[in-house]
Amino acid sequence: MESKSFDLKIWKKMLPFFRPYYKYFFTTIGLNVLLVAVDVLVPLFQSYAIDHFIIPNTLQGIVPFSLVYVMVIVMQTVSVFFSVRAAIHIEMHVGKDLKRAQFVHLQKLSFSYYNTTSVGYIHARVMSDTSKIASVLAWGLVDMFWALVYVVGVFVIMFFLNARLAAIILLVVPFIAVITAFFQKKMLYWNRTVREINSEITGAYNEGITGVATSKTLGMEELNDDSFQKITGRMKQSSMTLAKLTAIYMPLILFFSSTVTAFVLARGGYFVQEQIIALGTLSVFLSYAVGIFEPIQQLARLLSDFISCQANIERVVNLLEEKPNIKDRPEVVEKYGDAVHPKKENWEKIKGDIEFCDVTFCYPDGKENVLEHFNLKISAGTTVAIVGETGAGKSTIVNLAGRFFEPTTGQILIDGKDYRERSQLWLHSQIGYVLQNPHLFSGSIRENIRYGKLSATDEEVEAAAKKVFADEVISKLEHGYDTDAGEGGNRLSTGEKQLISFARAILAKPSIFVLDEATSSIDTWTEQLIQEATDKLLKGHTSFIIAHRLSTIRNADIILVMQDGKIIEQGNHQELIRAKGYYYDLYSKQFEEERMLKVFA
């Protein structure tokens, strides 16, 4: 829940990212102290020049004066250079560290987080929110320090020169404070609103691009345009409200600045005529009166930036503090490591015995149990096929076995041991997944297959491709194994992606295979070849096959027929056919449909 006002506790959560660069921060602060001294002293040089050179109409002493002035300006220039350099260093490194921290944390979050969180929401936090925070931390703190010290320094000198003129300028400060307090809360609210709508726009862009084929086939262009116009319309309205507040706020500050300058000029002019102060002193006051409101405005603007940036920090902190639904115990992490720092030397080899013990499961974002008191024992090396209608619980069993979700109650044993007593990565790294809609990464075909085993040689990569007949498809591509797969593999057909995904899984030599409609988009002839290869490759490995095409699972050791989260039939193909139950009816219907297709082909 986002706080409604400035909250120091939220800002303290940025300290771990800021602390490593404190030397650069203090370097910048030190240089800014020097800059403040120069900026405060420059009008005094002007006063000295008026009183000692212009009014007396003499150049006596101009050379040493000029040399000192030039030295001060050079010192100012050098200070600005190194100060800016240090601030840039802070901005770049804090931004990098924040992005990395979020990216690493996202790798640790559970499947359920991605089921309920849009890509736009995540992208906005990792990119735009992070950049805003890094910028404010690098520049805002230093600029605020400079402005504050400058204002204090100028008022000290003004009161030293003439308290009555200084008091005139000082009177405006409470008005600025009241105005700022009034506007800050409203500006914070609307800035938060703008940031949230920006996430929605990013998400809409993502859906519009990734779902463009579906949109075109359904003729949804007009609907998408209307929906996008509504989101951008809300963005425009919120941004305009924020801009109006700023447009009112800044001129008010300028109004007080101009008014005070006029008072100083009128009153100071009278003091010069009465010889209470020198003309040079009046010039100092005019310079300060004009110049002091810039840092005061800067302080007000920076305060607004800090207030609005709190919304960015809240969003990033919320992501970083998001707890994964599945988390390894401390003693497990101590022994096996985590997803980013694994201790592979302690990993045991999986044999492949899997047992579901009285498992009840409900998805984190669901309300009803998908499985209830589910029991299943699978011996190592067994090929298990799972069939059933959509929503019957097929994928749920596989996701639970792979610990992408955990049982609500009950246990799942791997080789006789509760899999929560070992790390998630230990299990995930020993499962070979081939999905119905596989994902390929940007890069070449060879690189995508090599993800199965990063140390694999080119020969091993090509051998894995040959085992699943992917080499026949790859050889027809323009650059063979060096062909660019494109973003998400979009330069390849779904069938080609399935073959490459299959080769990637084979290369990893996992202890457990999961084939989820792995050949659904491959032509019948290639499917038969892969079926023969699969029967050989899966021997000795525990395997789960989710299939709608029942002809592909006839050689499975066990076929589980699922309905409403329960196993209603179990056995091999021949046993289930002889039983003439649900599986028999389903198989007979599919067989007849395939036969008719061949007749009319």
Disulfide bonds with the S-S distance in Angstrom:
none
